[in-house]
Amino acid sequence: MIEIERKFLVVSEEYKKQAMSKNRIVQGFLNTHPDRTVRVRIKGDSGFLTVKGKSNSSGTSRFEWEKSIHLNDAESLLKLCEKGVLEKNRFNVSIGKHVFEVDEFFGANEGLIIAEVELKHEDEFFEKPSWLGKEVTGEVKYYNSQLSNNPFKNWSE
């Protein structure tokens, strides 16, 4: 139940040509405390409830527990979430032995595209496609829970 992943900004839309699948995701957070987050997600016609713990010092690893829930339950729980429900398209792209999840955000986070790759251990080698940009692993502002509270459109960078 330990999730190990690295995050990157995306510098082109080339990933779309390589995508194996695309899903619309709507998600909100029942809790965005820095030590733990509780997320409600609707992906297609499925619902999920996820609890994530605090990241380690590198931001690469953290506890994650996820459970499938009925779509109606997910829709009801979304109504209880903190402000800032996120909407995005997720593209799954196979590169070498890994699958990158590329999230293209909408609404208040429009213009932000982030790719994540899950690993078996923190120093595992993975091929980096040409569309990967700056690594943002461990940069808290790029966590979905933070994007719901401080969306990309509000950043001054």
DSSP file (Angstrom, degrees, kcal/mol; ACC not computed):
  #  RESIDUE AA STRUCTURE BP1 BP2  ACC     N-H-->O    O-->H-N    N-H-->O    O-->H-N    TCO  KAPPA ALPHA  PHI   PSI    X-CA   Y-CA   Z-CA
    1    1 A M              0   0    0      0, 0.0    63,-3.1     0, 0.0     2,-0.6   0.000 360.0 360.0 360.0  16.5    0.0    0.0    0.0
    2    2 A I  E     -A   63   0A   0     61,-0.2     2,-0.5    59,-0.0    61,-0.2  -0.881 360.0-150.1 -97.1 124.7    3.0    2.3   -0.5
    3    3 A E  E     -A   62   0A   0     59,-3.4    59,-2.0    -2,-0.6     2,-0.5  -0.814  11.1-170.5 -93.9 129.1    2.7    4.3   -3.7
    4    4 A I  E     +A   61   0A   0     -2,-0.5   115,-3.1   115,-0.4     2,-0.3  -0.977  23.4 147.8-120.4 116.7    6.0    5.3   -5.3
    5    5 A E  E     -B  118   0B   0     55,-2.6     2,-0.4    -2,-0.5   113,-0.2  -0.983  35.3-145.8-148.2 157.2    5.6    7.8   -8.2
    6    6 A R  E     -B  117   0B   0    111,-1.9   111,-2.0    -2,-0.3     2,-0.3  -0.964  17.7-149.2-124.0 144.7    7.4   10.6   -9.9
    7    7 A K  E     +B  116   0B   0     -2,-0.4   129,-2.3   109,-0.2   130,-0.9  -0.877  15.0 178.4-118.6 145.6    5.7   13.7  -11.4
    8    8 A F  E     -BC 115 135B   0    107,-2.5   107,-2.9    -2,-0.3   127,-0.2  -0.986  30.1-116.6-141.4 148.9    6.7   15.8  -14.4
    9    9 A L  E     -B  114   0B   0    125,-2.8   124,-3.4    -2,-0.3     2,-0.4  -0.526  35.0-126.5 -75.2 156.8    5.3   18.7  -16.3
   10   10 A V  E     - C   0 132B   0    103,-1.6   122,-0.2   122,-0.2   103,-0.2  -0.920  19.6-169.7-112.9 132.7    4.4   18.0  -19.9
   11   11 A V        +     0   0    0    120,-2.6     2,-0.3    -2,-0.4   121,-0.1   0.504  66.8  16.6-104.6  -6.1    5.9   20.1  -22.7
   12   12 A S  S    S-     0   0    0    119,-0.6     3,-0.5   121,-0.0    -1,-0.1  -0.962  70.6-114.5-154.6 171.5    3.9   19.0  -25.7
   13   13 A E  S >  S+     0   0    0     -2,-0.3     3,-1.5     1,-0.2     4,-0.5   0.155  79.0 112.4 -96.8  18.9    0.8   17.1  -26.7
   14   14 A E  T >>  +     0   0    0      1,-0.3     3,-1.1     2,-0.2     4,-0.8   0.786  63.9  72.4 -60.0 -28.1    2.7   14.3  -28.3
   15   15 A Y  H >> S+     0   0    0     -3,-0.5     4,-0.9     1,-0.3     3,-0.6   0.808  85.9  65.6 -57.7 -30.0    1.5   12.0  -25.5
   16   16 A K  H <4 S+     0   0    0     -3,-1.5     3,-0.4     1,-0.2    -1,-0.3   0.851  97.7  53.0 -63.3 -33.9   -2.0   12.0  -27.1
   17   17 A K  H <4 S+     0   0    0     -3,-1.1    -1,-0.2    -4,-0.5    -2,-0.2   0.763 114.6  42.2 -70.5 -24.8   -0.7   10.2  -30.2
   18   18 A Q  H << S+     0   0    0     -4,-0.8    76,-0.5    -3,-0.6    -1,-0.2   0.485  86.1 125.8 -99.0  -5.9    0.8    7.5  -28.0
   19   19 A A  E  <  -D   93   0B   0     -4,-0.9    74,-0.2    -3,-0.4     3,-0.1  -0.274  42.2-166.7 -64.8 136.2   -2.2    7.1  -25.6
   20   20 A M  E    S+     0   0B   0     72,-3.5     2,-0.3     1,-0.3    73,-0.1   0.737  75.7   1.7 -86.6 -28.9   -3.7    3.7  -25.1
   21   21 A S  E     -D   92   0B   0     71,-1.0    71,-1.9     2,-0.0     2,-0.4  -0.981  56.7-152.8-155.4 162.4   -6.8    5.1  -23.3
   22   22 A K  E     +D   91   0B   0     -2,-0.3     2,-0.4    69,-0.2    69,-0.2  -0.990  16.7 179.4-141.7 130.5   -8.4    8.4  -22.2
   23   23 A N  E     -D   90   0B   0     67,-2.3    67,-3.1    -2,-0.4     2,-0.4  -0.987  26.7-127.9-133.7 143.5  -10.8    8.8  -19.3
   24   24 A R  E     -D   89   0B   0     -2,-0.4    20,-1.4    65,-0.2     2,-0.4  -0.752  30.2-166.1 -85.1 134.4  -12.7   11.8  -17.8
   25   25 A I  E     -DE  88  43B   0     63,-3.1    63,-2.3    -2,-0.4     2,-0.4  -0.984  14.8-174.7-126.8 134.4  -12.1   12.1  -14.1
   26   26 A V  E     +DE  87  42B   0     16,-2.2    16,-3.0    -2,-0.4     2,-0.3  -0.999  20.3 168.1-121.8 128.7  -14.0   14.2  -11.6
   27   27 A Q  E     -DE  86  41B   0     59,-2.4    59,-3.0    -2,-0.4     2,-0.3  -0.997  15.0-179.8-146.1 149.5  -12.6   14.3   -8.0
   28   28 A G  E     - E   0  40B   0     12,-2.3    12,-2.9    -2,-0.3     2,-0.5  -0.876  25.0-118.6-138.3 171.6  -12.9   16.1   -4.8
   29   29 A F  E     - E   0  39B   0     53,-0.3    53,-3.1    -2,-0.3    10,-0.2  -0.960  13.6-172.4-122.6 124.6  -11.4   16.0   -1.4
   30   30 A L  E    S+     0   0B   0      8,-2.5     2,-0.3    -2,-0.5     9,-0.2   0.728  89.4  15.9 -77.5 -24.4  -13.2   15.3    1.9
   31   31 A N  E     + E   0  38B   0      7,-1.2     7,-2.0    51,-0.1    -1,-0.3  -0.960  53.8 178.6-152.5 129.5  -10.0   16.2    3.7
   32   32 A T  E     + E   0  37B   0     -2,-0.3     5,-0.2     5,-0.2   117,-0.0  -0.069  29.2 150.1-121.7  32.6   -6.8   18.0    2.5
   33   33 A H  E >   - E   0  36B   0      3,-0.5     3,-1.3     1,-0.1    -2,-0.1  -0.394  56.2-120.4 -61.4 141.5   -4.8   17.9    5.8
   34   34 A P  T 3  S+     0   0    0      0, 0.0    -1,-0.1     0, 0.0     3,-0.1   0.772 112.5  50.7 -58.1 -26.3   -1.0   17.8    5.0
   35   35 A D  T 3  S+     0   0    0      1,-0.3    19,-0.8    19,-0.1     2,-0.3   0.671 126.4   5.3 -85.5 -16.8   -0.7   14.5    6.9
   36   36 A R  E <   -EF  33  53B   0     -3,-1.3    -3,-0.5    17,-0.2     2,-0.4  -0.957  58.8-159.0-164.6 143.7   -3.5   12.8    5.1
   37   37 A T  E     -EF  32  52B   0     15,-2.5    15,-2.4    -2,-0.3     2,-0.5  -0.957   6.2-155.9-124.9 148.9   -6.0   13.4    2.2
   38   38 A V  E     -EF  31  51B   0     -7,-2.0    -8,-2.5    -2,-0.4    -7,-1.2  -0.978  20.4-169.5-125.0 116.3   -9.3   11.7    1.6
   39   39 A R  E     -EF  29  50B   0     11,-3.3    11,-2.6    -2,-0.5     2,-0.4  -0.834  17.0-158.7-113.2 142.7  -10.3   11.8   -2.1
   40   40 A V  E     -EF  28  49B   0    -12,-2.9   -12,-2.3    -2,-0.4     2,-0.4  -0.978  22.8-176.7-113.6 130.7  -13.6   10.9   -3.8
   41   41 A R  E     -EF  27  48B   0      7,-2.5     7,-2.2    -2,-0.4     2,-0.5  -0.984  22.7-162.3-134.9 140.3  -13.2   10.2   -7.5
   42   42 A I  E     +EF  26  47B   0    -16,-3.0   -16,-2.2    -2,-0.4     2,-0.5  -0.989  14.2 177.6-116.1 122.2  -15.5    9.3  -10.4
   43   43 A K  E >   -EF  25  46B   0      3,-2.4     3,-1.6    -2,-0.5     2,-0.4  -0.955  66.1 -46.8-125.9 109.3  -13.7    7.8  -13.4
   44   44 A G  T 3  S-     0   0    0    -20,-1.4   -18,-0.1    -2,-0.5   -21,-0.0  -0.550 123.3 -24.5  65.3-122.7  -16.1    6.9  -16.2
   45   45 A D  T 3  S+     0   0    0     -2,-0.4     2,-0.3    -3,-0.1    26,-0.3   0.036 121.0  93.3-109.0  25.7  -19.0    5.1  -14.5
   46   46 A S  E <   -F   43   0B   0     -3,-1.6    -3,-2.4    24,-0.1     2,-0.3  -0.904  59.3-149.1-119.8 147.6  -17.0    3.9  -11.4
   47   47 A G  E     -FG  42  69B   0     22,-1.2    22,-2.4    -2,-0.3     2,-0.3  -0.846  13.0-172.8-113.3 152.4  -16.5    5.5   -8.0
   48   48 A F  E     -FG  41  68B   0     -7,-2.2    -7,-2.5    -2,-0.3     2,-0.4  -0.997  16.2-156.0-144.3 145.4  -13.5    5.4   -5.7
   49   49 A L  E     -FG  40  67B   0     18,-2.6    18,-2.5    -2,-0.3     2,-0.4  -0.995  23.0-175.1-119.9 127.4  -12.6    6.5   -2.2
   50   50 A T  E     -FG  39  66B   0    -11,-2.6   -11,-3.3    -2,-0.4     2,-0.5  -0.978  16.3-164.1-131.3 136.1   -8.8    7.0   -1.6
   51   51 A V  E     -FG  38  65B   0     14,-2.9    14,-2.7    -2,-0.4     2,-0.4  -0.979  13.2-172.6-115.6 129.1   -6.8    7.8    1.5
   52   52 A K  E     -FG  37  64B   0    -15,-2.4   -15,-2.5    -2,-0.5    12,-0.2  -0.967   9.5-146.6-123.2 140.1   -3.3    9.1    1.0
   53   53 A G  E     -F   36   0B   0     10,-2.4   -17,-0.2    -2,-0.4     2,-0.2  -0.225  40.6 -65.7 -90.3-175.4   -0.7    9.7    3.8
   54   54 A K        -     0   0    0    -19,-0.8     9,-0.4     1,-0.1    -1,-0.2  -0.482  56.5-113.4 -72.4 140.8    2.1   12.2    4.0
   55   55 A S        -     0   0    0     -2,-0.2     7,-0.2     7,-0.1    -1,-0.1  -0.338  29.3-108.0 -71.6 154.9    4.9   11.9    1.5
   56   56 A N    >   -     0   0    0      5,-2.4     3,-1.3     1,-0.1    -1,-0.1  -0.136  48.9 -82.8 -70.4-179.9    8.4   11.0    2.5
   57   57 A S  T 3  S+     0   0    0      1,-0.3    -1,-0.1     2,-0.1    -2,-0.1   0.788 131.6  47.6 -62.5 -29.5   11.1   13.7    2.4
   58   58 A S  T 3  S-     0   0    0      3,-0.1    -1,-0.3     1,-0.0    -3,-0.0   0.631 106.1-126.4 -84.4 -13.0   11.7   13.2   -1.4
   59   59 A G  S <  S+     0   0    0     -3,-1.3    79,-0.6     2,-0.2    -2,-0.1   0.553  83.3 107.1  80.2   7.9    8.0   13.4   -2.2
   60   60 A T  S    S+     0   0    0     77,-0.2   -55,-2.6     1,-0.1     2,-0.4   0.818  71.6  41.9 -89.1 -33.9    8.3   10.1   -4.0
   61   61 A S  E     +A    4   0A   0    -57,-0.2    -5,-2.4   -59,-0.0     2,-0.3  -0.899  57.7 148.2-123.8 144.8    6.6    7.6   -1.6
   62   62 A R  E     -A    3   0A   0    -59,-2.0   -59,-3.4    -2,-0.4    -7,-0.1  -0.968  48.3 -87.5-164.5 159.0    3.5    7.7    0.5
   63   63 A F  E     -A    2   0A   0     -9,-0.4   -10,-2.4    -2,-0.3     2,-0.3  -0.435  44.0-178.1 -66.1 138.8    0.8    5.4    1.9
   64   64 A E  E     +G   52   0B   0    -63,-3.1     2,-0.4   -12,-0.2   -12,-0.2  -0.974  11.6 179.9-144.4 131.1   -2.2    5.0   -0.4
   65   65 A W  E     -G   51   0B   0    -14,-2.7   -14,-2.9    -2,-0.3     2,-0.4  -0.999   9.8-178.9-128.0 129.8   -5.4    3.0    0.2
   66   66 A E  E     -G   50   0B   0     -2,-0.4     2,-0.4   -16,-0.2   -16,-0.2  -0.991   6.6-175.5-134.7 141.0   -8.1    2.9   -2.4
   67   67 A K  E     -G   49   0B   0    -18,-2.5   -18,-2.6    -2,-0.4     2,-0.2  -0.998  26.9-122.1-134.6 134.5  -11.5    1.2   -2.5
   68   68 A S  E     -G   48   0B   0     -2,-0.4     2,-0.3   -20,-0.2   -20,-0.3  -0.554  35.0-175.6 -70.2 138.5  -14.1    1.0   -5.3
   69   69 A I  E     -G   47   0B   0    -22,-2.4   -22,-1.2    -2,-0.2     5,-0.0  -0.913  34.4 -83.0-132.1 162.0  -17.5    2.4   -4.3
   70   70 A H     >  -     0   0    0     -2,-0.3     4,-2.2   -24,-0.1     3,-0.3  -0.336  37.9-121.3 -63.9 144.2  -20.8    2.6   -6.1
   71   71 A L  H  > S+     0   0    0    -26,-0.3     4,-2.5     1,-0.2     5,-0.2   0.883 113.1  53.8 -54.6 -43.4  -21.2    5.5   -8.5
   72   72 A N  H  > S+     0   0    0      1,-0.2     4,-2.0     2,-0.2    -1,-0.2   0.883 108.2  50.4 -61.5 -38.3  -24.2    6.9   -6.6
   73   73 A D  H  > S+     0   0    0     -3,-0.3     4,-2.7     2,-0.2    -1,-0.2   0.918 110.3  49.4 -64.9 -43.2  -22.2    6.9   -3.4
   74   74 A A  H  X S+     0   0    0     -4,-2.2     4,-2.2     1,-0.2    -2,-0.2   0.909 110.2  50.7 -62.2 -42.5  -19.3    8.8   -5.1
   75   75 A E  H  X S+     0   0    0     -4,-2.5     4,-0.8     2,-0.2    -1,-0.2   0.897 112.4  47.1 -62.4 -40.1  -21.7   11.3   -6.5
   76   76 A S  H >< S+     0   0    0     -4,-2.0     3,-0.7     1,-0.2     4,-0.4   0.915 111.9  49.8 -66.8 -43.4  -23.2   11.9   -3.1
   77   77 A L  H >X S+     0   0    0     -4,-2.7     3,-1.5     1,-0.2     4,-0.5   0.839 100.8  63.8 -66.6 -32.8  -19.8   12.2   -1.4
   78   78 A L  H >< S+     0   0    0     -4,-2.2     3,-0.9     1,-0.3    -1,-0.2   0.832  95.5  60.4 -59.0 -30.8  -18.7   14.7   -4.0
   79   79 A K  T << S+     0   0    0     -4,-0.8    -1,-0.3    -3,-0.7    -2,-0.2   0.715 104.7  49.4 -69.1 -19.9  -21.4   17.1   -2.7
   80   80 A L  T <4 S+     0   0    0     -3,-1.5    -1,-0.2    -4,-0.4    -2,-0.2   0.491  89.7 114.5 -94.1  -5.8  -19.7   17.0    0.7
   81   81 A C  S << S-     0   0    0     -3,-0.9   -51,-0.2    -4,-0.5     3,-0.1  -0.162  74.5 -96.6 -69.9 158.7  -16.2   17.7   -0.6
   82   82 A E        -     0   0    0    -53,-3.1   -53,-0.3     1,-0.2    -1,-0.1  -0.176  60.1 -75.1 -60.4 164.8  -14.1   20.8    0.1
   83   83 A K  S    S+     0   0    0      1,-0.2    -1,-0.2   -55,-0.1   -54,-0.1  -0.216 106.6  57.2 -61.5 155.6  -14.3   23.6   -2.5
   84   84 A G        -     0   0    0      1,-0.1    -1,-0.2    -3,-0.1     2,-0.2   0.907  62.7-166.6  92.5  46.5  -12.4   23.1   -5.7
   85   85 A V        -     0   0    0     -4,-0.1     2,-0.3   -57,-0.1   -57,-0.2  -0.465  21.0-133.5 -63.2 133.9  -13.6   19.9   -7.3
   86   86 A L  E     -D   27   0B   0    -59,-3.0   -59,-2.4    -2,-0.2     2,-0.4  -0.675  19.7-168.2 -95.1 144.5  -11.1   18.9  -10.0
   87   87 A E  E     +D   26   0B   0     19,-0.4    19,-2.2    -2,-0.3     2,-0.3  -0.999  21.3 147.9-130.0 136.9  -11.9   17.8  -13.6
   88   88 A K  E     -DH  25 105B   0    -63,-2.3   -63,-3.1    -2,-0.4     2,-0.5  -0.990  43.5-119.4-158.6 160.4   -9.4   16.4  -15.9
   89   89 A N  E     -DH  24 104B   0     15,-2.3    15,-2.8    -2,-0.3     2,-0.5  -0.914  28.5-152.6-101.2 136.2   -8.8   14.0  -18.8
   90   90 A R  E     -DH  23 103B   0    -67,-3.1   -67,-2.3    -2,-0.5     2,-0.5  -0.953   7.4-166.2-113.4 125.3   -6.4   11.2  -18.0
   91   91 A F  E     -DH  22 102B   0     11,-2.8    11,-3.1    -2,-0.5     2,-0.6  -0.925  10.4-148.1-106.8 130.3   -4.4    9.6  -20.8
   92   92 A N  E     -DH  21 101B   0    -71,-1.9   -72,-3.5    -2,-0.5   -71,-1.0  -0.894  19.2-175.8-100.1 124.1   -2.5    6.3  -20.2
   93   93 A V  E     -DH  19 100B   0      7,-2.8     7,-3.4    -2,-0.6     2,-0.5  -0.976  17.4-144.0-127.0 121.0    0.6    6.1  -22.2
   94   94 A S  E     + H   0  99B   0    -76,-0.5     2,-0.4    -2,-0.5     5,-0.2  -0.737  22.6 173.2 -86.7 123.1    2.9    3.0  -22.3
   95   95 A I  E >   - H   0  98B   0      3,-2.8     3,-2.1    -2,-0.5    32,-0.3  -0.967  62.1 -49.6-130.3 113.4    6.6    3.8  -22.5
   96   96 A G  T 3  S-     0   0    0     -2,-0.4    30,-0.0     1,-0.3     0, 0.0  -0.416 122.4 -18.8  60.1-127.2    8.9    0.9  -22.2
   97   97 A K  T 3  S+     0   0    0     -2,-0.2     2,-0.3    -3,-0.1    -1,-0.3   0.327 126.4  74.4 -92.8   6.6    8.0   -1.2  -19.1
   98   98 A H  E <   -H   95   0B   0     -3,-2.1    -3,-2.8    29,-0.1     2,-0.5  -0.815  67.3-138.1-122.9 158.6    6.0    1.7  -17.5
   99   99 A V  E     -H   94   0B   0     -2,-0.3    19,-0.6    -5,-0.2     2,-0.4  -0.976  17.6-151.8-115.0 123.7    2.6    3.4  -18.0
  100  100 A F  E     -HI  93 117B   0     -7,-3.4    -7,-2.8    -2,-0.5     2,-0.7  -0.796   5.0-147.9 -91.8 134.3    2.5    7.2  -17.6
  101  101 A E  E     -HI  92 116B   0     15,-2.7    15,-2.2    -2,-0.4     2,-0.6  -0.925  15.9-164.6-100.7 114.8   -0.7    8.7  -16.5
  102  102 A V  E     -HI  91 115B   0    -11,-3.1   -11,-2.8    -2,-0.7     2,-0.6  -0.900   1.5-159.3-107.3 117.9   -1.0   12.1  -18.1
  103  103 A D  E     -HI  90 114B   0     11,-3.4    11,-2.0    -2,-0.6     2,-0.6  -0.866   7.0-167.2-103.9 123.1   -3.6   14.5  -16.6
  104  104 A E  E     -HI  89 113B   0    -15,-2.8   -15,-2.3    -2,-0.6     9,-0.2  -0.936  22.3-147.3-107.4 109.3   -4.9   17.4  -18.6
  105  105 A F  E     -H   88   0B   0      7,-2.2     6,-0.7    -2,-0.6   -17,-0.2  -0.383  13.6-165.7 -85.5 156.5   -6.8   19.7  -16.2
  106  106 A F    >   +     0   0    0    -19,-2.2     3,-1.8     4,-0.2   -19,-0.4  -0.673  52.1  22.2-125.5-179.6   -9.8   21.9  -16.9
  107  107 A G  G >  S+     0   0    0      1,-0.3     3,-1.8    -2,-0.2   -21,-0.1  -0.350 130.1   0.1  63.5-132.8  -11.6   24.7  -15.1
  108  108 A A  G 3  S+     0   0    0      1,-0.3    45,-2.3    -2,-0.1    -1,-0.3   0.614 140.4  48.7 -67.4 -12.7   -9.4   26.7  -12.7
  109  109 A N  G X  S+     0   0    0     -3,-1.8     3,-1.9    43,-0.2    -4,-0.3   0.208  78.6 141.6-109.9  13.7   -6.5   24.4  -13.5
  110  110 A E  T <   +     0   0    0     -3,-1.8    -4,-0.2     1,-0.2     3,-0.1  -0.280  63.1  35.6 -59.3 139.9   -6.8   24.6  -17.3
  111  111 A G  T 3  S+     0   0    0     -6,-0.7     2,-0.5     1,-0.3    -1,-0.2   0.185  90.9 111.8  99.9 -15.2   -3.4   24.8  -19.0
  112  112 A L    <   +     0   0    0     -3,-1.9    -7,-2.2    -7,-0.1     2,-0.4  -0.809  40.4 178.2 -95.1 128.4   -1.7   22.5  -16.5
  113  113 A I  E     - I   0 104B   0     -2,-0.5  -103,-1.6    -9,-0.2     2,-0.4  -0.988   4.2-178.2-131.4 122.4   -0.6   19.0  -17.8
  114  114 A I  E     -BI   9 103B   0    -11,-2.0   -11,-3.4    -2,-0.4     2,-0.4  -0.959  12.0-156.6-124.5 137.0    1.1   16.6  -15.4
  115  115 A A  E     -BI   8 102B   0   -107,-2.9  -107,-2.5    -2,-0.4     2,-0.4  -0.929  10.6-170.2-111.4 137.6    2.5   13.2  -16.1
  116  116 A E  E     -BI   7 101B   0    -15,-2.2   -15,-2.7    -2,-0.4     2,-0.4  -0.959   6.0-165.8-124.8 144.9    3.0   10.6  -13.3
  117  117 A V  E     -BI   6 100B   0   -111,-2.0  -111,-1.9    -2,-0.4     2,-0.3  -0.996  14.8-141.1-130.0 128.4    4.8    7.3  -13.5
  118  118 A E  E     -B    5   0B   0    -19,-0.6     2,-0.3    -2,-0.4  -113,-0.3  -0.693  22.4-166.7 -88.7 140.4    4.5    4.6  -10.7
  119  119 A L        -     0   0    0   -115,-3.1  -115,-0.4    -2,-0.3     3,-0.1  -0.800  31.0-133.9-124.3 162.8    7.6    2.7   -9.8
  120  120 A K  S    S+     0   0    0      1,-0.3     2,-0.3    -2,-0.3    -1,-0.1   0.760  96.2   9.2 -85.5 -28.7    8.4   -0.4   -7.8
  121  121 A H  S >  S-     0   0    0   -117,-0.1     3,-1.9     1,-0.0    -1,-0.3  -0.979  82.6-107.3-148.9 157.8   11.3    1.3   -6.0
  122  122 A E  T 3  S+     0   0    0     -2,-0.3    -1,-0.0     1,-0.3    -2,-0.0   0.777 115.9  42.5 -60.7 -32.3   12.4    4.9   -5.8
  123  123 A D  T 3  S+     0   0    0      2,-0.0    -1,-0.3    -3,-0.0     2,-0.1   0.154  81.5 138.5-102.9  20.9   15.6    4.6   -7.9
  124  124 A E    <   -     0   0    0     -3,-1.9     2,-0.2     1,-0.1    -5,-0.0  -0.415  54.9-119.2 -65.6 136.4   14.0    2.4  -10.6
  125  125 A F        +     0   0    0     -2,-0.1     2,-0.3    -6,-0.0    -1,-0.1  -0.517  37.0 173.3 -74.0 142.2   15.0    3.2  -14.1
  126  126 A F        -     0   0    0     -2,-0.2     2,-0.2   -30,-0.0   -30,-0.1  -0.987  35.6-106.3-147.5 147.8   12.3    4.3  -16.6
  127  127 A E        -     0   0    0     -2,-0.3   -32,-0.1   -32,-0.3   -29,-0.1  -0.513  30.3-142.7 -71.7 137.2   12.4    5.6  -20.1
  128  128 A K        -     0   0    0     -2,-0.2    -1,-0.1     4,-0.0    -2,-0.0  -0.901  13.4-140.0-105.7 114.6   11.6    9.3  -20.4
  129  129 A P    >   -     0   0    0      0, 0.0     3,-1.8     0, 0.0  -114,-0.0  -0.272  25.2-108.8 -68.4 160.5    9.6   10.3  -23.4
  130  130 A S  T 3  S+     0   0    0      1,-0.3  -119,-0.1  -116,-0.0    -2,-0.0   0.715 114.5  63.8 -63.5 -22.2   10.4   13.5  -25.3
  131  131 A W  T 3  S+     0   0    0   -121,-0.1  -120,-2.6  -120,-0.1  -119,-0.6   0.488  78.2 104.8 -85.2  -1.9    7.2   15.2  -24.0
  132  132 A L  E <   +C   10   0B   0     -3,-1.8  -122,-0.2  -122,-0.2     3,-0.1  -0.633  48.1 176.4 -78.0 135.0    8.3   15.1  -20.4
  133  133 A G  E     -     0   0B   0   -124,-3.4    -1,-0.1    -2,-0.3  -123,-0.1   0.007  44.6  -6.5-110.3-140.7    9.5   18.4  -19.0
  134  134 A K  E     -     0   0B   0   -126,-0.1  -125,-2.8     1,-0.1     2,-0.4  -0.228  69.8-118.4 -58.4 137.7   10.6   19.6  -15.5
  135  135 A E  E     +C    8   0B   0   -127,-0.2  -127,-0.3     1,-0.1    -1,-0.1  -0.658  31.5 176.6 -78.5 133.9   10.3   17.1  -12.7
  136  136 A V    >   +     0   0    0   -129,-2.3     3,-2.2    -2,-0.4     6,-0.2   0.105  22.2 148.2-124.1  18.6    8.0   18.3  -10.0
  137  137 A T  T 3  S+     0   0    0   -130,-0.9   -77,-0.2     1,-0.3     3,-0.1  -0.328  75.5  13.2 -54.2 131.3    8.0   15.3   -7.7
  138  138 A G  T 3  S+     0   0    0    -79,-0.6     2,-1.0     1,-0.2    -1,-0.3   0.332  88.1 128.9  82.8  -8.3    7.6   16.4   -4.1
  139  139 A E    X   -     0   0    0     -3,-2.2     3,-2.3     1,-0.2     4,-0.2  -0.724  49.9-154.5 -82.5 105.7    6.5   20.0   -5.0
  140  140 A V  G >  S+     0   0    0     -2,-1.0     3,-2.2     1,-0.3     6,-0.3   0.773  84.7  68.7 -56.1 -34.4    3.4   20.2   -2.9
  141  141 A K  G 3  S+     0   0    0      1,-0.3    -1,-0.3     5,-0.1     9,-0.1   0.722  96.6  56.6 -62.0 -18.8    1.6   22.8   -5.1
  142  142 A Y  G <  S+     0   0    0     -3,-2.3    -1,-0.3    -6,-0.2    -2,-0.2   0.482  79.8 109.7 -91.1  -3.6    1.3   20.1   -7.8
  143  143 A Y  S X> S-     0   0    0     -3,-2.2     4,-2.2    -4,-0.2     3,-0.8  -0.504  77.1-126.6 -67.8 140.2   -0.6   17.6   -5.6
  144  144 A N  H 3> S+     0   0    0      1,-0.3     4,-1.5     2,-0.2     5,-0.1   0.873 110.2  58.8 -55.9 -38.3   -4.2   17.3   -6.7
  145  145 A S  H 3> S+     0   0    0      1,-0.2     4,-0.6     2,-0.2    -1,-0.3   0.845 110.0  43.2 -62.4 -32.1   -5.3   18.1   -3.1
  146  146 A Q  H <> S+     0   0    0     -3,-0.8     4,-3.4    -6,-0.3     3,-0.4   0.821 106.4  60.0 -81.5 -33.1   -3.5   21.4   -3.4
  147  147 A L  H  < S+     0   0    0     -4,-2.2    -2,-0.2     1,-0.2    -1,-0.2   0.793 101.8  55.8 -64.3 -26.3   -4.7   22.2   -6.9
  148  148 A S  H  < S+     0   0    0     -4,-1.5    -1,-0.2    -5,-0.2    -2,-0.2   0.833 117.0  34.6 -72.9 -31.1   -8.2   22.1   -5.5
  149  149 A N  H  < S+     0   0    0     -4,-0.6    -2,-0.2    -3,-0.4    -1,-0.1   0.814 134.2  23.9 -90.5 -35.5   -7.3   24.8   -2.9
  150  150 A N  S  < S-     0   0    0     -4,-3.4    -1,-0.2    -9,-0.1    -2,-0.1  -0.719  87.0-156.6-133.0  81.0   -4.9   26.9   -4.9
  151  151 A P    >   -     0   0    0      0, 0.0     3,-2.1     0, 0.0     4,-0.4  -0.119  27.9-108.9 -65.9 157.6   -5.6   26.3   -8.6
  152  152 A F  G >  S+     0   0    0      1,-0.3     3,-1.6     2,-0.2   -43,-0.2   0.804 114.6  64.8 -52.3 -38.1   -3.1   26.9  -11.4
  153  153 A K  G 3  S+     0   0    0    -45,-2.3    -1,-0.3     1,-0.3   -44,-0.1   0.722  99.8  54.6 -63.6 -20.0   -4.9   30.0  -12.7
  154  154 A N  G <  S+     0   0    0     -3,-2.1    -1,-0.3   -46,-0.2    -2,-0.2   0.530  82.4 109.1 -91.1  -6.6   -4.1   31.7   -9.3
  155  155 A W    <   -     0   0    0     -3,-1.6    -3,-0.0    -4,-0.4    -5,-0.0  -0.435  57.6-153.4 -72.0 144.3   -0.3   31.1   -9.5
  156  156 A S              0   0    0      1,-0.2    -1,-0.1    -2,-0.1    -3,-0.0   0.434 360.0 360.0 -97.4  -0.2    1.8   34.2  -10.2
  157  157 A E              0   0    0      0, 0.0    -1,-0.2     0, 0.0    -2,-0.0   0.498 360.0 360.0 -67.8 360.0    4.7   32.4  -11.9
